[in-house]
Amino acid sequence: MFVNKSVSSFPSVTEIIFKNINKNYLKVILLNIVLLFSGVLTGLFLIDFFNLFEEVHNYMYLIYITYTVVFIIITLLFFVGFKKRKFAVREKDISYKRGIFFKKLTTVPFSRIQHIEVDEALFSRFFKLASLSVYTAGDSSDDLVIKGITKKEALEIKEFISQKINE
Amino acid sequence: MNNTFDFSKFSHQSKKGILVIYGNLLYKFFRVSWILLFLIFKDFSKFTDQKLIYIYLGIGLTLIFILIRGYLLFKNFQFKIEKNHFVLKQGVFKKTNTSISFDRIQNINFKQNIIQQIINVHEVNIETAGSNKTEISIKALSFEKAKALKSQLTSSKAVLEKETEKVVEKPFLKINPLELLKISLTENHIQSLLIFVALLIGLFQQLQQVFKGLLKDNLIADYIKESSNSFHQSIFVLIVFVILLVFVAILSSFVRVFLFHFNLTVFVKDEAFEIYQGLLTKKSFILKKDKIQNITISTNPIKRILGISFITFKQAVSGKVNQKKEKLIRIVGCKKEQVEKVKKILFNFSDVDLLEKKYAHFHLKTRMYFRTSIFLLFINIAFYFMFTDLKIFLSNFLLVPFFIFFINLIYKKRFYKMSDDILLVGAGSIETHFTYLPFFKVQNIKMKQSFFQERNKVVDLVFQTASGKIKLPCIEEKEAIKIYDYTLFKVETSKNSWM
């Protein structure tokens, strides 16, 4: 029975030393947020300037305030959340965790990996960053993706896992 | 007997196959164009004779065209066996030549739809590992030829075994119509009703699109609005409506069960289940032990009294899993000893059933109460805006106890047990489901913890398998970490392949 097994005989997730993702990725995240919000701001500005909706015109300042608050909150959330994004590669599996209020930890054993992808998005490329996606036979949307590690590291991990799978 | 058919030269399907192909093409044509046909025939009486002639001519020509196409398809469909490869030539204008090696063939299934049953031919589907494109369907073969083909495609030593086995073989499970009636009456009628309604909505939307442009303002929508207005007014109509709904629900589950599971017969062969079932479309398929990812044994209160339950097998699908829907196979109407036997065949049971149940943390209940309160709040807001009569809020007196009852029921039925190799998860509300998952079938594992769960030191565990997720909500953090580690340990040290 399970209870009779000495638990300490196999490694525990609590003992893993997790690694932070690359600091430069925070810049990528901030760039993305700024880009999105400046788009929205332009829209708001146009509405204000051309007086598109009569009814809201008097409350425009309220909308600007809300906008600023949302912007600050989201930036803060990503800022804090960034520090929570961590990953670890062990001898037989790869783990990733994230989340401030909703924490999530995923582990994929190498023996179940179907294929691995290394992608570079536009902004990430400026900082020589990449994202590593690991696919299993399970629901593909729910597999493991580590964003914001250096391309070199991503390729190294990929190589490491491929080797382990072929063993 | 297997040598009576020579597959070394190219051979056609059974001649009757033209009829099957013709029927198939007609059905496809009708499915695409039924709205058009409907529009033409709705003003049938207004047509002049001359127009009618054109219409008949058009229909005649279409039918002949489809017949010619069917014939050509038949004529150009040829297959043979050559050097351990199955070779198929097909295509009228664009010819394709497919060759599949025997090792890549995963399954060979027989199927019979209603036309095929009438003219007594079998459809043979060859499933392969790999992309969907290489899936092959031979529409019409006589039973002997189909069987011969199957035995030649599967390796030669299996042929011998089958011959001897056939004689002594007794079905593991056979459901006669009377038993099937019992099963259908005890089905989850609400689910059947929902499926039925979903079907109706699909049809309704299709109709509505047509009516929108072509008839005076949404005829059907008006009709429904009218009838729903009167339904507010009279309680009598409401009662009739409820009775009707119950009737429709029972009828739809009755029809569903009879259509899919008629004459359900299951054979057990050492490493696989062979299942035959279906009324209009008879199907036979083989469930290989290795491909089964997990099983769920379900029952409900009435079924328990009758001593029956149904087993749902979740199978990993060969080839590109992401593109195809997971395959569910249900065996209805299992008796207790049959359930036990299935369990014994599939997993080496170290008596996981006998272990002590471990229940979910109390937080699960709190969470459900929290979520339902939000849901109720929304309902009440909706009430406020939708109805002028404030008496509608009295319905909360009905809703609240209803929800409390269900939350307690769901909470009570949530449990898990684990043995060395198997995780058993219990769930359900009115129905009860027991899911058995061998640890080595797990693909990846997740641990989730929300802000509220953190304070109670509980987490959700999600096991991802090749055929869907299995959740273990709100268990104590310490215990969860143990399970997490143990699962990974099991997966990483397991020598068995998950498929």
Interface residues (C-beta under 8 A of the other chain):
Chain A: M1 F2 K5 V7 F10 P11 S12 V13 T14 K92 D93 F101 F102 K103 K104 L105 T106 T107 V108 P109 F110 S111 R112 T136 A137 G138 D139 S140 D142 D143 L144
Chain B: A316 V321 N322 S350 L355 M418 S419 D420 V442 Q443 N444 I445 K446 M447 K448 Q449 S450 F451 E454 Q464 T465 A466 G468 K469 I481 K482 Y484 D485 Y486 L488 F489 V491 E492 S494 W498 M499
